[in-house]
Amino acid sequence: MAAAQAYEERPRRRGRKVLIGFVVLLLVLGGLLVVADRVAAGVAERAIADQVKQQVAQQDVRSAPPRVEVGGFPFLTQVAAGRYQHISIVLTDVQGSVQGEAVSVPRLDVDARNVRAPLDTLRTGRGDVVAESIDGRATITYESLAKMLDRPGLTLGERNGKLAVTAPVDILGVKLTVDGTADLTVADGKVGLRFHELTAEGLPNLPLARTALANYAKSISINVPLPELPFHLDVRKVEPKPEGLVVTADARDVPINAAG
């Protein structure tokens, strides 16, 4: 009786060992596939980064080497389809030009969605990598913006969500410091600055002095052209933030590489 029970237990143990071995094998293969998937993604990210670098250079924009991250999992199925769900591109130390003046953009974040990138294009660098939609967010330094206003001593910054200005002025022979905020608008690639309610402590209580202050406000209320952003991004909104003027932009059906 005991011998019979022992005989029955052996196949069960062998079955459990086979099952455990099969599960371990699946886990190992799954881990290898994940590693291979991420390695392949890294290769694609480097290839896209190289092509983005060329595209940016073609638009006469300088920046630090782009950082690219391909989203979505698994990656290898995206390679086979030649379509990628999401590609993030980060450009730092961007330098553009407006009317001969260098404009600094410390960081430009670009999110490209539904990107068409055939495997042969990634492999050879020839052909277009086209994004169905691109959303960008750039930060322009207040120092660069102030230079375009061309008023000695004028400084810009953020105050309670508004663009704030401080500048030295001479009104009726009296040296004063002007302080105030501006409303912002966006149209045709330009940011409209409309300064209002400027104040100046110590301003003489004279109509001529008040007129001079109003005229100064008008003189710095101008439309400032923005530097051309990479990927033909169109500016939609600007917001003053502590770190600078944040520009939100987008584009549709545009190449994110330099076509070969």
Steps between C-alpha positions, in 0.01 A plus 500: 500500500777740596692405186198580285458844660868577449467400134208739454685789671801486262306609183334782697837629617643474151195690369545778752871526414421522130238768565736701720776467241261618226394804706864588573579467128213734410619753757855486365380536140269784604789678670719455192226642279462803729876557491508460121203736471673771705832454317323544168321807634835647603641448152195671346522788748861567403416483129209742540711732716762521225237586240330755728839667547531540123143631471562765767823608332317541167271756666802704612437417866774388738453279802662239717470143367132398507375238742247259353280244672272261313185418696262209472553131565586268345737693277572224253139485381519874432813442294322236295208735437722802435280710729586619850247608759703772669847649462628757752772740390679740734719780366701710746709816460311591185622815323280668240524835327254788474598803294865423559459459875573162659204369698563238768257214554635298794276203427262381231286193570340335200243220508448329165200269464422227246838524331547328163856369476564205268777268615704571187490874576634444851764263367627711208401853606331551162134595491267686733408435861162673518299579812122522473500757780765687695458701818784721618573697814788747499634743757644833385719685749387840618849630429463415130156659489625817671780535245243518221327791675832688483454714811813536719445369851160347422436164666212257459368228724190326631276643770174333603468334159561823308796629301656770719735778394741720695700772332683823578359809327562872494177699515523879498857474620411273791654148508231250594440125497201386298311191608200320347360197317403409146224310322623241250355398166620268224450556128700418186798365693528813712435569867312823561609684814251758624625675814244685705459658840869582527594675819803699603555596861576869527338588167419872498126560527488680169305419180822518299668243727204263476502539122872421490440182703215396270721560196771280651245223552402529131863492389558158659158363401608330180462177306811289557578241230587158636789289371405231253439185697615160370251268329300799368321536832230768507472699823156482664550644848756679717505507880735680738662255741778552754750326269407705191232556240350156430388452141253227404500395134381221273522367146338231288641252248858622506835323460709481815814400313711632216379313193777324314 
